[in-house]
């Protein structure tokens, strides 16, 4: 591992911070910066999943937050589809700069409060780099695997000691966050290794799970922190898989939902994890249709987010009407020139993917890139896009600016038709040349979507 590169970045951030640091007795907290190659016109600041502040970029793509009565803690800032963490204390005066083409690696902080954030950012990059190493370690013996764990942990501990020796900032709360950033990724890998061993029928030593005694799942202060969330996900998956291995007649996706409901007490996190587990089941082509229905039913009974329950129930309705192995239902649309058309199984004629536009403009541009990629790699398919959210003028403008084929773009006439458009996830439907549906609920940005086109 190129630890020297990270240390170089850290000390560079440290020197910039010391040069720009100055006394600030104001009750205000300042966060400013510049976005190179911006994806949209604003930047948002969140605290505990709620928008805390929002600022537009000026003509130089710069922004400036002036924050009153700020509470010390971990915030996230979001631009486009990307986000990253920032730790703020009252009276901080931090400037950041990033390039969206290399979002995480380009991010650097300066000013009062920058030292801790440059350290936190570099630790994030170290964790990201180390995670890629672990996949080749799962086949090792338990002792050898734990030895690898210890050596990688020691690198981060050394990094933290160097930070504390050079930093004048003292915060027990920030120290707790860094401890989590160091150890939670290690705990995640231990859960993954245990699941791998269980799958290979390899037994672990009796004291293997002693590390869980160090973890206080319900009372961790930084519920939105990546290291905590990743650990919870791996912990639930490992526990669920252990239950499944003892009785393979049970349904793994339903076990996961029940384990989330039993082990997670934070309402927002529980709702989010329940929804992700239910949707993962719906998107899994190997999951039986009845299991998908039961997963949605279980999710709806355990989640307290009524708005999201309604949207997931719409997915269930879609599953009922547009099922794999059935002919595509007729749909009335308008073409690019405003002419009324009917798309149906009778006029399909070739293998086809019908996909639906998302609401957000930045996601639409990603959709277009994905379609160009799929079309290049699967020229025997016709890719038909259907819009039900964007107004006609902007729809046509986006078609031109993204180089989508006009002849394959349509607008839905009846926007209340639940069979097609009323979903939080823009669905994609794969048809054979006879217009018969070849997939369950899927979307084009799904990692394994291309596998659905191999028939």
C-alpha positions in Angstrom: 0.0 0.0 0.0 1.3 3.5 -0.9 0.9 4.9 2.6 3.5 7.6 1.8 1.1 9.2 -0.7 -1.6 9.5 1.9 0.8 11.0 4.4 2.0 13.4 1.9 -1.6 14.5 1.3 -2.2 14.8 5.0 0.8 17.0 5.7 0.0 19.1 2.7 -3.4 19.7 4.1 -1.9 20.3 7.5 0.5 22.9 6.2 -2.2 24.7 4.3 -4.4 24.7 7.4 -1.7 26.2 9.6 -1.0 28.9 7.1 -4.6 29.9 6.8 -5.7 29.4 10.4 -6.6 32.6 12.4 -8.5 33.6 15.4 -12.2 33.8 14.9 -14.3 34.9 17.9 -17.5 35.2 15.8 -20.5 33.1 16.7 -20.8 32.2 13.0 -19.4 29.2 11.2 -18.2 29.5 7.6 -18.0 26.9 4.9 -17.0 28.1 1.4 -15.4 26.5 -1.6 -15.3 25.9 -5.3 -16.6 23.1 -7.5 -14.7 22.3 -10.6 -16.8 20.8 -13.4 -20.0 21.2 -11.5 -22.9 18.7 -12.1 -25.6 21.1 -11.0 -26.1 24.7 -9.8 -26.1 24.1 -6.0 -24.5 22.4 -3.1 -26.4 21.0 -0.1 -25.4 20.4 3.5 -27.1 17.7 5.6 -27.2 16.8 9.3 -28.6 13.4 10.2 -30.3 12.9 6.8 -32.1 16.3 6.9 -31.1 19.2 4.7 -29.4 21.7 7.0 -28.5 24.4 4.4 -28.3 24.9 0.7 -26.4 27.4 -1.5 -26.2 28.1 -5.2 -22.9 28.3 -7.0 -22.0 31.7 -8.4 -20.6 32.4 -11.9 -17.2 31.1 -10.8 -18.7 27.9 -9.4 -18.0 29.1 -5.8 -20.3 28.9 -2.8 -20.4 30.3 0.7 -22.3 29.1 3.8 -22.7 31.4 6.8 -24.1 29.1 9.6 -25.5 30.3 12.9 -25.8 28.3 16.1 -24.1 25.3 14.6 -23.9 22.1 16.5 -20.6 20.2 16.6 -20.8 17.0 14.6 -20.6 15.1 11.3 -22.3 16.7 8.4 -22.5 15.6 4.7 -22.3 17.9 1.7 -23.9 16.8 -1.5 -23.4 17.9 -5.1 -25.1 16.0 -8.0 -25.2 12.3 -7.1 -22.0 12.5 -5.0 -21.6 13.3 -1.3 -18.8 13.4 1.2 -18.4 14.0 5.0 -17.2 17.1 6.8 -16.8 17.5 10.5 -17.9 21.0 11.7 -17.4 22.8 15.0 -18.7 26.3 16.0 -16.4 29.1 14.7 -14.9 26.9 12.0 -13.9 28.7 8.8 -13.3 26.1 6.2 -12.7 26.3 2.5 -12.9 23.2 0.2 -12.1 22.6 -3.4 -13.0 19.5 -5.4 -13.2 18.4 -9.0 -16.3 16.3 -9.8 -14.3 14.2 -12.3 -12.4 12.8 -9.4 -14.6 13.7 -6.5 -13.0 12.1 -3.4 -9.4 12.1 -4.5 -9.4 15.8 -5.5 -11.1 17.0 -2.3 -8.9 19.2 0.0 -9.7 21.5 2.9 -8.0 24.6 4.2 -8.7 27.1 6.9 -9.8 26.8 10.6 -11.1 23.3 11.1 -9.4 21.9 8.0 -6.8 19.7 9.8 -9.3 17.3 11.1 -11.2 17.1 7.8 -8.1 16.5 5.7 -7.3 13.7 8.1 -10.8 12.3 7.9 -10.8 12.4 4.1 -7.4 10.7 3.8 -8.5 8.0 6.3 -11.6 7.4 4.0 -9.3 7.0 1.0 -7.1 4.5 3.0 -10.2 2.5 4.0 -11.4 2.5 0.4 -8.0 1.2 -0.8 -7.7 -1.4 1.9 -11.2 -2.8 1.2 -10.1 -3.8 -2.3 -7.3 -5.9 -0.8 -9.5 -8.0 1.4 -11.2 -10.0 -1.4 -8.0 -12.0 -2.0 -7.6 -12.7 1.8 -10.9 -14.6 2.4 -9.3 -17.9 1.3 -6.6 -17.6 4.0 -6.7 -19.5 7.3 -8.2 -17.7 10.2 -4.8 -16.9 11.8 -3.4 -15.6 8.6 -6.5 -13.5 7.9 -6.4 -12.0 11.4 -2.7 -11.3 10.9 -3.5 -9.3 7.7 -6.2 -7.5 9.6 -3.8 -6.5 12.4 -1.1 -5.2 10.0 -3.6 -3.0 8.1 -5.1 -1.7 11.4 -1.7 -0.8 12.6 -1.1 1.4 9.6 -4.2 3.4 10.4 -3.4 3.6 14.1 0.1 4.9 13.2 -1.5 7.5 10.9 -3.8 8.6 13.7 -0.9 9.0 16.2 0.9 11.2 13.7 -2.2 13.3 13.3 -2.7 13.8 17.1 1.0 14.7 17.6 0.7 17.5 15.0 -2.8 18.7 15.8 -3.7 21.3 18.4 -7.5 20.5 18.1 -8.9 18.3 20.8 -12.4 16.9 20.7 -13.5 13.6 22.4 -16.4 13.5 20.0 -14.2 13.7 16.9 -11.9 11.2 18.5 -14.8 8.7 18.8 -15.6 9.2 15.1 -12.0 8.5 14.1 -11.9 5.4 16.3 -15.0 4.2 14.3 -13.3 5.1 11.0 -10.3 3.0 12.0 -12.0 -0.1 13.5 -15.5 -0.4 11.9 -14.1 -1.3 8.5 -12.0 -4.0 10.1 -15.1 -5.3 12.0 -16.9 -5.3 8.6 -14.2 -7.5 7.1 -14.4 -9.9 10.0 -18.1 -10.3 9.4 -17.5 -10.9 5.7 -14.8 -13.4 6.4 -17.0 -15.3 8.8 -19.8 -15.5 6.2 -17.3 -16.8 3.7 -16.1 -19.5 6.1 -19.7 -20.4 6.9 -20.4 -20.8 3.2 -17.3 -23.0 2.8 -18.2 -25.0 6.0 -15.1 -23.9 7.7 -15.3 -23.5 11.5 -14.0 -20.5 13.4 -12.4 -20.4 16.8 -14.8 -19.9 19.7 -13.5 -16.4 20.5 -13.7 -15.2 16.9 -16.6 -12.9 17.6 -15.2 -11.3 20.7 -14.8 -8.0 18.7 -18.6 -7.6 18.8 -18.2 -6.8 22.5 -16.5 -3.5 21.5 -19.6 -2.4 19.4 -22.6 -0.6 20.8 -24.9 -0.8 17.8 -27.9 1.1 19.3 -26.0 4.0 20.9 -23.4 4.9 18.3 -23.5 8.7 17.8 -22.8 8.9 14.1 -25.6 6.9 12.5 -25.0 8.2 9.0 -21.3 7.5 9.0 -20.2 5.1 6.2 -18.1 2.9 8.5 -21.0 2.3 10.9 -23.6 1.8 8.1 -21.3 -0.7 6.3 -20.7 -2.6 9.5 -24.4 -2.9 10.3 -25.1 -4.1 6.8 -22.4 -6.8 7.0 -23.4 -7.8 10.6 -27.0 -8.3 9.5 -26.0 -10.2 6.4 -23.7 -12.5 8.3 -26.3 -13.2 11.1 -29.0 -13.9 8.5 -26.8 -16.2 6.5 -25.9 -18.2 9.7 -29.7 -18.7 10.3 -30.2 -19.7 6.7 -27.4 -22.2 6.7 -29.0 -24.0 9.7 -32.3 -24.2 7.9 -32.2 -23.8 4.1 -36.0 -24.2 3.9 -36.2 -20.6 5.1 -36.1 -17.6 2.7 -32.9 -15.6 3.1 -34.4 -12.3 2.1 -37.2 -12.7 4.7 -34.6 -13.6 7.3 -32.7 -10.4 6.5 -35.8 -8.3 6.9 -36.6 -9.9 10.3 -33.0 -9.4 11.5 -33.1 -5.7 10.6 -36.4 -5.3 12.4 -35.0 -7.1 15.5 -31.5 -5.6 15.7 -31.9 -2.0 14.5 -33.6 0.5 16.9 -33.0 3.8 15.1 -36.2 4.4 13.2 -34.7 6.2 10.2 -31.9 3.6 9.7 -34.3 0.7 10.2 -36.7 2.1 7.6 -33.9 2.6 5.1 -32.4 -0.8 5.6 -35.8 -2.5 5.4 -36.5 -0.8 2.1 -33.1 -1.7 0.7 -33.6 -5.3 1.7 -37.0 -5.5 0.1 -35.9 -3.8 -3.1 -32.9 -6.1 -3.3 -35.2 -9.1 -3.2 -37.5 -7.6 -5.9 -34.5 -7.0 -8.1 -33.0 -10.4 -7.6 -33.9 -12.5 -10.7 -33.1 -15.7 -8.7 -35.7 -14.8 -6.0 -39.0 -16.5 -6.6 -42.1 -14.4 -7.3 -43.9 -15.5 -4.2 -40.9 -14.6 -2.1 -40.8 -11.1 -3.6 -44.4 -10.6 -2.7 -43.8 -11.8 0.9 -40.8 -9.5 1.2 -42.8 -6.5 0.2 -45.6 -7.5 2.6 -43.1 -7.9 5.4 -41.5 -4.6 4.6 -44.8 -2.8 4.7 -45.7 -4.3 8.1 -42.3 -3.3 9.7 -41.6 0.1 8.2 -43.0 3.3 9.7 -42.4 5.4 6.5 -45.9 5.6 5.1 -44.8 7.6 2.0 -42.2 5.0 1.0 -44.6 2.1 1.8 -47.0 3.5 -0.8 -44.3 3.7 -3.4 -43.1 0.1 -2.7 -46.7 -1.1 -2.9 -46.8 0.5 -6.4 -43.8 -1.7 -7.3 -45.9 -4.7 -6.1 -48.7 -3.6 -8.4 -46.3 -3.4 -11.3 -45.0 -6.9 -10.5 -48.6 -8.2 -10.7 -49.4 -6.7 -14.1 -46.0 -6.8 -15.9 -44.8 -10.3 -15.0 -42.0 -12.3 -16.6 -43.2 -14.6 -19.3 -46.3 -12.5 -20.2 -46.9 -10.4 -23.3 -46.3 -6.7 -22.9 -49.4 -4.8 -22.1 -50.4 -2.1 -24.6 -49.3 1.5 -23.8 -50.4 4.7 -25.5 -47.7 7.3 -26.1 -46.8 10.4 -28.1 -43.8 10.3 -30.3 -41.2 13.2 -30.7 -43.5 15.0 -33.2 -46.6 14.7 -31.0 -48.3 11.9 -32.9 -50.3 9.3 -30.9 -48.8 5.8 -31.0 -49.5 2.5 -29.3 -46.7 0.2 -28.2 -47.6 -3.4 -27.7 -46.4 -7.0 -28.0 -47.9 -7.1 -31.6 -45.6 -4.4 -33.0 -42.3 -5.3 -31.1 -40.7 -7.2 -34.0 -37.2 -7.3 -32.4 -35.6 -7.7 -29.0 -36.4 -4.5 -27.1 -35.6 -2.7 -23.8 -38.3 -0.3 -22.7 -36.9 2.1 -20.0 -38.5 5.0 -18.1 -36.9 8.4 -17.6 -36.1 9.5 -14.0 -37.3 12.9 -12.7 -33.9 14.5 -12.0 -32.0 16.1 -14.9 -28.6 14.8 -13.6 -29.9 11.3 -13.5 -31.4 11.7 -17.0 -27.9 12.5 -18.3 -26.5 9.4 -16.6 -29.4 7.4 -18.1 -28.5 8.6 -21.6 -24.8 7.6 -21.2 -26.0 4.2 -20.0 -28.2 3.7 -23.0 -25.4 4.7 -25.4 -23.2 2.1 -23.7 -25.9 -0.7 -23.8 -26.7 0.1 -27.5 -23.1 -0.1 -28.5 -22.7 -3.5 -26.8 -26.1 -4.9 -27.8 -26.8 -3.7 -31.3 -29.5 -6.3 -31.8 -31.7 -4.6 -29.3 -34.0 -1.6 -29.7 -33.9 0.8 -26.7 -37.1 2.7 -26.2 -37.3 5.5 -23.7 -40.6 6.7 -22.1 -40.9 10.0 -20.3 -43.7 10.9 -17.9 -42.1 13.6 -15.7 -40.3 16.1 -17.8 -42.3 18.8 -19.7 -42.3 18.6 -23.5 -39.9 21.5 -24.1 -37.2 20.2 -21.7 -37.8 16.6 -22.8 -37.0 17.5 -26.5 -34.0 19.6 -25.4 -32.6 16.8 -23.3 -33.0 14.3 -26.2 -31.0 16.6 -28.5 -28.3 17.4 -25.9 -27.8 13.7 -25.0 -27.9 12.5 -28.6 -30.7 10.0 -27.9 -32.5 8.8 -31.0 -35.7 10.8 -31.6 -37.5 7.8 -33.2 -37.1 5.8 -30.0 -38.3 8.4 -27.5 -41.9 8.7 -26.4 -44.0 10.5 -23.8 -46.6 8.6 -21.8 -50.1 9.9 -22.4 -51.8 8.6 -19.3 -49.5 9.5 -16.5 -51.7 8.0 -13.8 -51.3 4.5 -15.3 -49.8 2.4 -12.4 -48.8 -0.4 -14.8 -46.0 1.8 -16.2 -44.9 5.0 -14.6 -45.9 5.4 -11.0 -42.7 4.3 -9.4 -39.8 5.8 -7.4 -37.4 3.5 -9.4 -37.5 4.1 -13.2 -38.2 0.5 -14.5 -36.7 -1.2 -17.5 -38.6 -4.0 -19.3 -36.8 -6.5 -21.5 -38.8 -8.0 -24.4 -38.0 -10.8 -26.8 -38.9 -10.3 -30.5 -42.4 -11.5 -29.8 -43.0 -8.9 -27.1 -42.9 -11.3 -24.2 -41.4 -9.9 -20.9 -38.1 -11.6 -20.1 -37.3 -10.0 -16.6 -38.9 -9.2 -13.3 -38.5 -5.7 -11.8 -35.2 -4.2 -13.1 -33.6 -0.9 -14.0 -30.8 -0.1 -16.5 -28.2 1.1 -14.0 -28.4 -2.2 -12.1 -25.0 -3.8 -12.0 -26.2 -7.1 -13.6 -28.7 -5.6 -16.0 -26.6 -6.7 -19.1 -27.0 -10.3 -18.0 -30.7 -10.0 -18.8 -29.9 -9.2 -22.4 -28.1 -12.5 -23.0 -30.8 -14.6 -24.6 
